[in-house]
Amino acid sequence: MSREEFLASVKNIRDKYELPPNEDWLDQRDTPVFPLVHAPKEFVRAYNNHTKEVLPERKAAKLPNIVFLSWESFSPAPKYIRDEVLLNEKSFLHGQPYRKDYLPNLAGLAETGHTFMAMRSNGIPTVNGWHSLTTGQMPSSSSVNMVSGQYNSVDDFPSKFKEYGYYNLMVWPCNLDSDKIQYFAFRGRKRETGPEFIEKFPAWFDEIHQFFPTKEEAETMGILEYPETQKGWTSDRLTSQMFNYFFNKQVSGERPVFGFYGNVDTHEDFSWFDDPIQYEPYIVGQGRSNRYDVYGMHDAYSTVIRYSDAAFGRIIKNIKENAPETIVVIMGDHGTRQTPLYLEADRKINDDSDIYYDMECNYKTAGPDVQFTTSAVMSYFGTNEYLKRKFDAIKNMTTFEPADQQDIVHTIMLLLEGMTDYQLPSTRLGVNLLTEANNVINDQPTKKIPKISISHINMEYSDSRGLFRMAIGGPKDGYQVVKPVPSCIQGKNSINTNFDVQVYKDAKIMVDLYTYMGKNDRYFSYDFRNTTCVLEGTCQFPEPNARFDAHVIWRFYKASMKISVKMVVMFYIIALLIEIPKGVWFLLRNPVKNSREDVKRVLTNVFIIKKSFVF
């Protein structure tokens, strides 16, 4: 990206955002290095004019616990949504949206809070969606940020919560190494193995649990019915009880607790991680997955979504009973990506309606609802008057305005800032979901700021013109979603295939700028959280991290060489073990016919690794 293209892209995006009156873009230089960081004006003056500033006095406040429940591959397909939602023509609905025969616990939580039906993740699969949620960095169109962004400074919310005094707890169903999550979750900690560079970053979590418990550990945690076998990842039934155990140990302390939990049983191909007997109360149709039978896959998802709902219900019940001063957010980490979910969605809504799903959407390059689209519920169980006013005004209602997971983090941070008068620079561009929902319900204008969700194939973009699904490569087969969720309903004019190509161009500008910023560490610097330089007038813009620092490259080069040598030796030994018996057997079977060429061929096979072993 040239300097001119960069500046044009930055201007294009900045012009579409209306920052609060007390904020401005932090980097005011002619060519900003950190173009999308916004901050209180005291920080802006301190960094650009080098003046001493007076910051608002930080208020002491009893902050609520915060729990993020990340639901693996959750799509609110028509089968799991109340008929009233599918028939609804307004931008909001009185009541919660979920069918209680499939999602009773999620429906119960939604009745106590608010449902954002058109919520979407910023990336797929989990490796991209999780990274964008936690860091605020949008997925790259050409690489995987979890790997390429290891060295980046990011405006992550775990370490930011710690700035507000939170004790951070994470319970995850699998080893974090599998998705390279360890490069971020373990930031600020030195591990016996793994990259040392993560030490220089602020710590994210005080406590991380990613293990399959032994029978003794399960008994200590009060887990009943220990599984007969371990099936790879740890099932939702176990991890939900583990989360309750570790969460309850901390909520009685002086610090507020942030809990981050992820489940796994709704991960494709929906093949069960628990003992079969544990799924019997939840089985739908065939129950088990058959990847060659689309209806079997559909039944499998319906089964595991009911099983997982029970696990989330276990956590929600524990919070209500033992830690009601808690904000709970439950959201899908992305959609299922399984179009068979819609094959039974053509049921009639009721006897008086004749609405069917338009299967044509499944064959468009841009994809249907099951890619980025998920949903989110936010609820607060406590008695704090400030928080109750915010949540009670929109309680037990559903809104359909396009939103993304950056809005969730942005909203939580605004609540904390409102309680403490303590605000730090941020790179997240979002809206206050609670305020926006209130505006929708009361027929007031809403902020339709540009939003982007990205995969290496397609993208979803929304702004004041609406919500659009398009391929990364071009607008062909793209469409505008007239009704965000569920879209593609026959007879409802829910999609529009004729839209201005400028929409694609604007979306591509965002994709290219975010990709450039990620590759060159232009998102954020942890130095921006230092308030001392603001008070003293000594703030200087930092240089981005040296992504390819020589000593780092050399260390990893040496480590890679050691691994490569070990692998070569190992495969050579395997080759010898295979070829020596074969050669001896050949010579013994043909003692007379053995020629010098035969012996030479056998020795060659034994001591020179064949091409089939080279990789």
ZAMARGU-4260 file (C-alpha; in steps of 0.2 Angstrom, whole numbers, plus 5000, padded with zeros to 4 digits):
<rodrens>
0) 5000/5000/5000 | 5007/5017/4995 | 5008/5032/5006 | 4994/5040/4995 | 4983/5025/4996
5) 4986/5023/5015 | 4981/5041/5018 | 4966/5040/5007 | 4960/5024/5016 | 4962/5032/5033
10) 4953/5048/5028 | 4939/5037/5020 | 4936/5028/5037 | 4939/5042/5049 | 4926/5052/5039
15) 4913/5039/5043 | 4915/5039/5061 | 4908/5052/5073 | 4918/5051/5089 | 4911/5057/5106
20) 4913/5076/5110 | 4927/5072/5122 | 4937/5062/5110 | 4948/5064/5094 | 4960/5053/5084
25) 4976/5051/5094 | 4989/5052/5080 | 4987/5069/5072 | 5003/5068/5062 | 5002/5071/5043
30) 5006/5052/5040 | 4998/5044/5056 | 5007/5028/5061 | 4992/5023/5072 | 4978/5029/5062
35) 4962/5022/5071 | 4967/5025/5089 | 4955/5037/5097 | 4957/5044/5114 | 4951/5058/5127
40) 4957/5075/5121 | 4969/5076/5135 | 4979/5062/5128 | 4978/5069/5110 | 4985/5086/5116
45) 4998/5077/5127 | 5005/5067/5112 | 5004/5080/5098 | 5007/5096/5108 | 5017/5089/5122
50) 5007/5099/5135 | 5004/5094/5153 | 4986/5089/5155 | 4975/5086/5170 | 4965/5070/5169
55) 4948/5067/5178 | 4950/5060/5195 | 4947/5042/5195 | 4931/5037/5206 | 4931/5022/5217
60) 4917/5010/5212 | 4912/4993/5216 | 4913/4986/5199 | 4902/4971/5193 | 4909/4954/5188
65) 4909/4951/5170 | 4907/4934/5161 | 4909/4931/5143 | 4902/4914/5137 | 4908/4910/5120
70) 4896/4898/5111 | 4905/4887/5098 | 4898/4888/5080 | 4881/4895/5085 | 4868/4900/5072
75) 4851/4906/5076 | 4843/4896/5061 | 4824/4898/5058 | 4822/4881/5066 | 4828/4888/5083
80) 4818/4904/5082 | 4801/4908/5088 | 4788/4910/5074 | 4785/4928/5080 | 4802/4933/5075
85) 4801/4926/5058 | 4784/4935/5055 | 4791/4951/5063 | 4792/4966/5052 | 4799/4979/5064
90) 4817/4982/5069 | 4813/4976/5087 | 4802/4963/5095 | 4794/4963/5113 | 4800/4947/5121
95) 4815/4935/5118 | 4818/4926/5101 | 4822/4908/5105 | 4812/4892/5105 | 4811/4885/5122
100) 4810/4867/5116 | 4828/4869/5109 | 4836/4883/5119 | 4827/4884/5136 | 4842/4891/5145
105) 4847/4904/5132 | 4828/4909/5131 | 4828/4911/5150 | 4843/4922/5150 | 4836/4933/5136
110) 4820/4936/5146 | 4831/4944/5160 | 4842/4954/5147 | 4842/4959/5129 | 4845/4950/5113
115) 4855/4957/5099 | 4849/4946/5085 | 4859/4953/5071 | 4876/4951/5080 | 4890/4944/5070
120) 4908/4939/5073 | 4922/4948/5064 | 4930/4932/5058 | 4929/4913/5055 | 4934/4901/5060
125) 4938/4902/5079 | 4956/4906/5076 | 4951/4922/5068 | 4935/4926/5077 | 4943/4923/5095
130) 4958/4934/5090 | 4947/4949/5084 | 4936/4948/5099 | 4950/4948/5111 | 4962/4960/5102
135) 4951/4972/5092 | 4962/4968/5077 | 4951/4963/5061 | 4956/4947/5052 | 4968/4949/5038
140) 4963/4944/5020 | 4980/4936/5017 | 4986/4928/5033 | 4980/4922/5050 | 4983/4935/5063
145) 4984/4923/5077 | 5001/4918/5069 | 5007/4933/5059 | 5001/4945/5073 | 5011/4937/5087
150) 5022/4952/5089 | 5008/4965/5088 | 5003/4977/5102 | 4984/4976/5103 | 4970/4985/5112
155) 4965/4968/5120 | 4951/4968/5133 | 4959/4956/5146 | 4973/4967/5150 | 4962/4982/5150
160) 4950/4974/5162 | 4966/4972/5173 | 4968/4991/5172 | 4952/4992/5181 | 4957/4979/5194
165) 4949/4963/5188 | 4955/4946/5191 | 4954/4937/5175 | 4949/4918/5173 | 4948/4908/5158
170) 4942/4890/5156 | 4944/4883/5138 | 4939/4865/5132 | 4956/4862/5122 | 4974/4864/5123
175) 4977/4882/5118 | 4992/4877/5107 | 4980/4870/5094 | 4975/4887/5088 | 4990/4896/5093
180) 4979/4905/5106 | 4994/4903/5118 | 5003/4917/5110 | 4990/4929/5116 | 4981/4921/5131
185) 4998/4918/5140 | 5005/4936/5136 | 5014/4943/5151 | 5019/4926/5157 | 5035/4916/5155
190) 5032/4898/5151 | 5044/4884/5152 | 5042/4881/5133 | 5036/4893/5120 | 5040/4910/5113
195) 5049/4921/5126 | 5043/4937/5117 | 5026/4936/5125 | 5034/4941/5142 | 5035/4959/5137
200) 5017/4961/5135 | 5004/4965/5149 | 4997/4950/5157 | 4980/4944/5150 | 4974/4931/5163
205) 4978/4927/5181 | 4971/4909/5179 | 4969/4898/5164 | 4962/4880/5164 | 4963/4870/5148
210) 4964/4852/5155 | 4954/4836/5155 | 4952/4833/5174 | 4957/4816/5182 | 4944/4807/5192
215) 4951/4814/5208 | 4951/4832/5201 | 4933/4830/5196 | 4928/4824/5213 | 4936/4839/5221
220) 4927/4851/5209 | 4910/4842/5212 | 4908/4835/5195 | 4896/4820/5195 | 4896/4805/5183
225) 4914/4805/5177 | 4916/4800/5159 | 4921/4783/5154 | 4933/4789/5140 | 4942/4805/5135
230) 4937/4810/5118 | 4950/4823/5113 | 4943/4840/5119 | 4934/4842/5135 | 4915/4841/5134
235) 4903/4855/5139 | 4896/4845/5154 | 4913/4845/5162 | 4920/4862/5157 | 4904/4871/5163
240) 4906/4863/5180 | 4925/4867/5180 | 4921/4885/5176 | 4908/4886/5191 | 4921/4879/5203
245) 4935/4891/5198 | 4923/4906/5197 | 4916/4903/5214 | 4933/4902/5222 | 4937/4920/5216
250) 4920/4930/5217 | 4921/4930/5236 | 4938/4940/5235 | 4941/4959/5235 | 4943/4960/5216
255) 4929/4959/5203 | 4931/4944/5192 | 4931/4943/5173 | 4927/4925/5168 | 4930/4919/5150
260) 4922/4902/5145 | 4921/4893/5129 | 4912/4877/5125 | 4916/4864/5111 | 4901/4852/5108
265) 4893/4862/5095 | 4909/4861/5084 | 4907/4853/5068 | 4905/4839/5064 | 4894/4838/5080
270) 4900/4820/5085 | 4900/4821/5104 | 4914/4823/5116 | 4905/4816/5131 | 4898/4798/5134
275) 4883/4794/5123 | 4872/4792/5138 | 4874/4811/5142 | 4866/4816/5126 | 4850/4805/5128
280) 4839/4818/5135 | 4843/4830/5120 | 4843/4819/5105 | 4833/4825/5090 | 4830/4813/5075
285) 4845/4802/5072 | 4855/4812/5085 | 4872/4807/5078 | 4881/4815/5064 | 4883/4808/5047
290) 4893/4819/5036 | 4886/4810/5020 | 4868/4813/5026 | 4863/4831/5027 | 4848/4828/5037
295) 4859/4817/5049 | 4870/4832/5051 | 4855/4843/5054 | 4849/4832/5068 | 4866/4831/5075
300) 4867/4850/5077 | 4850/4850/5085 | 4856/4837/5097 | 4872/4846/5103 | 4864/4863/5103
305) 4852/4857/5116 | 4866/4848/5126 | 4876/4864/5126 | 4862/4875/5131 | 4860/4864/5146
310) 4879/4867/5150 | 4877/4886/5148 | 4862/4885/5159 | 4872/4877/5173 | 4884/4892/5172
315) 4870/4905/5172 | 4861/4897/5187 | 4877/4897/5197 | 4880/4915/5193 | 4862/4920/5198
320) 4864/4910/5214 | 4881/4914/5220 | 4887/4930/5211 | 4872/4940/5205 | 4882/4956/5204
325) 4888/4950/5187 | 4885/4956/5169 | 4883/4940/5158 | 4886/4940/5139 | 4883/4925/5129
330) 4888/4925/5110 | 4892/4913/5096 | 4910/4914/5091 | 4904/4913/5073 | 4891/4904/5063
335) 4890/4885/5060 | 4895/4886/5042 | 4884/4871/5039 | 4870/4875/5026 | 4861/4859/5030
340) 4854/4869/5045 | 4842/4876/5033 | 4836/4861/5024 | 4822/4859/5036 | 4819/4877/5038
345) 4805/4877/5025 | 4792/4872/5038 | 4777/4884/5038 | 4778/4897/5051 | 4760/4893/5056
350) 4743/4889/5048 | 4740/4906/5043 | 4757/4910/5035 | 4766/4903/5020 | 4784/4908/5022
355) 4798/4897/5017 | 4817/4899/5017 | 4825/4903/5000 | 4837/4890/4997 | 4845/4900/4983
360) 4855/4909/4996 | 4865/4894/5000 | 4872/4894/4982 | 4878/4912/4982 | 4897/4915/4984
365) 4893/4927/4998 | 4885/4913/5008 | 4870/4913/5019 | 4866/4917/5037 | 4877/4903/5044
370) 4894/4911/5041 | 4897/4926/5052 | 4880/4928/5059 | 4876/4923/5076 | 4867/4932/5090
375) 4871/4939/5108 | 4862/4941/5124 | 4867/4953/5138 | 4860/4953/5155 | 4864/4960/5172
380) 4857/4951/5188 | 4863/4963/5201 | 4856/4979/5211 | 4868/4993/5205 | 4856/5007/5201
385) 4867/5014/5187 | 4868/4997/5178 | 4850/4992/5182 | 4844/5008/5173 | 4854/5004/5157
390) 4848/4986/5156 | 4830/4987/5163 | 4825/5000/5149 | 4828/4986/5136 | 4824/4970/5146
395) 4816/4955/5138 | 4817/4963/5121 | 4825/4959/5104 | 4833/4971/5091 | 4838/4967/5074
400) 4851/4981/5070 | 4867/4975/5062 | 4881/4974/5075 | 4897/4965/5078 | 4907/4958/5093
405) 4918/4974/5094 | 4902/4983/5100 | 4900/4971/5114 | 4918/4975/5121 | 4915/4993/5117
410) 4899/4993/5127 | 4906/4985/5142 | 4921/4997/5142 | 4909/5012/5142 | 4900/5005/5157
415) 4916/5003/5167 | 4921/5021/5161 | 4904/5028/5167 | 4906/5020/5184 | 4925/5026/5187
420) 4928/5041/5176 | 4943/5032/5170 | 4946/5031/5151 | 4960/5025/5141 | 4964/5026/5122
425) 4957/5013/5111 | 4957/5006/5094 | 4940/4998/5094 | 4927/5007/5084 | 4910/5002/5090
430) 4893/5008/5096 | 4885/5007/5113 | 4873/4992/5111 | 4862/4997/5126 | 4860/5015/5119
435) 4857/5009/5102 | 4844/4996/5107 | 4835/5009/5117 | 4835/5021/5102 | 4828/5007/5091
440) 4814/5003/5103 | 4809/5021/5105 | 4811/5025/5086 | 4826/5036/5088 | 4840/5038/5075
445) 4854/5025/5077 | 4873/5026/5073 | 4876/5015/5058 | 4895/5015/5058 | 4905/5005/5045
450) 4907/4987/5051 | 4917/4973/5043 | 4918/4954/5045 | 4931/4945/5035 | 4936/4928/5029
455) 4949/4923/5016 | 4934/4920/5004 | 4920/4932/5008 | 4915/4947/5019 | 4900/4955/5027
460) 4900/4974/5027 | 4887/4986/5035 | 4885/5005/5036 | 4871/5018/5034 | 4866/5010/5017
465) 4863/4993/5025 | 4871/4975/5027 | 4879/4967/5012 | 4887/4950/5009 | 4900/4949/4996
470) 4915/4939/4990 | 4932/4946/4994 | 4936/4946/4975 | 4922/4956/4969 | 4903/4960/4971
475) 4897/4947/4959 | 4884/4936/4967 | 4884/4948/4982 | 4868/4954/4990 | 4860/4966/5002
480) 4852/4959/5017 | 4836/4968/5019 | 4831/4959/5035 | 4847/4954/5044 | 4840/4939/5053
485) 4834/4928/5046 | 4838/4933/5029 | 4833/4924/5013 | 4815/4921/5017 | 4804/4918/5001
490) 4791/4931/4998 | 4798/4943/5011 | 4810/4953/4999 | 4823/4950/5012 | 4838/4951/5000
495) 4842/4963/4986 | 4855/4958/4973 | 4856/4975/4964 | 4866/4986/4975 | 4879/5000/4971
500) 4896/4993/4967 | 4903/5008/4978 | 4898/4997/4993 | 4910/4984/4988 | 4924/4997/4985
505) 4921/5004/5002 | 4922/4987/5010 | 4938/4983/5001 | 4946/4999/5007 | 4943/4993/5025
510) 4949/4976/5022 | 4965/4982/5014 | 4968/4995/5027 | 4965/4983/5041 | 4977/4970/5033
515) 4990/4983/5031 | 4989/4989/5049 | 4990/4971/5055 | 5005/4966/5045 | 5014/4982/5050
520) 5009/4983/5069 | 4999/4999/5066 | 4984/4995/5077 | 4990/5001/5095 | 5004/5003/5107
525) 5002/4998/5125 | 5012/5014/5129 | 4995/5023/5126 | 4989/5017/5143 | 5003/5026/5152
530) 4994/5041/5160 | 5010/5048/5169 | 5017/5055/5153 | 5000/5064/5150 | 5001/5072/5167
535) 5020/5077/5165 | 5019/5082/5147 | 5032/5070/5141 | 5022/5059/5129 | 5031/5053/5113
540) 5023/5042/5100 | 5031/5025/5101 | 5038/5015/5086 | 5029/4999/5081 | 5036/4983/5087
545) 5051/4976/5077 | 5042/4961/5070 | 5057/4953/5063 | 5070/4958/5075 | 5086/4949/5071
550) 5089/4940/5088 | 5071/4934/5087 | 5073/4927/5070 | 5089/4919/5075 | 5082/4911/5090
555) 5068/4904/5081 | 5079/4899/5066 | 5090/4889/5079 | 5075/4881/5087 | 5068/4877/5070
560) 5085/4869/5065 | 5085/4859/5080 | 5068/4852/5077 | 5072/4849/5059 | 5088/4839/5063
565) 5078/4829/5076 | 5065/4825/5063 | 5077/4820/5049 | 5086/4808/5061 | 5069/4801/5067
570) 5063/4798/5050 | 5080/4791/5045 | 5079/4778/5059 | 5061/4774/5054 | 5067/4771/5036
575) 5081/4760/5042 | 5069/4750/5053 | 5058/4747/5038 | 5071/4744/5024 | 5084/4733/5034
580) 5071/4719/5036 | 5065/4720/5019 | 5083/4720/5012 | 5088/4705/5022 | 5072/4696/5017
585) 5075/4699/4999 | 5093/4692/5000 | 5087/4677/5010 | 5074/4673/4997 | 5085/4674/4982
590) 5103/4668/4988 | 5108/4661/4971 | 5101/4674/4960 | 5108/4689/4970 | 5119/4699/4959
595) 5131/4713/4963 | 5117/4725/4957 | 5104/4717/4968 | 5115/4719/4984 | 5119/4737/4979
600) 5100/4741/4977 | 5096/4734/4994 | 5110/4744/5002 | 5104/4759/4993 | 5087/4757/4999
605) 5093/4754/5017 | 5105/4769/5019 | 5097/4782/5008 | 5080/4788/5012 | 5068/4786/4998
610) 5059/4800/4990 | 5043/4794/4998 | 5050/4799/5015 | 5054/4817/5010 | 5041/4830/5015
</rodrens>
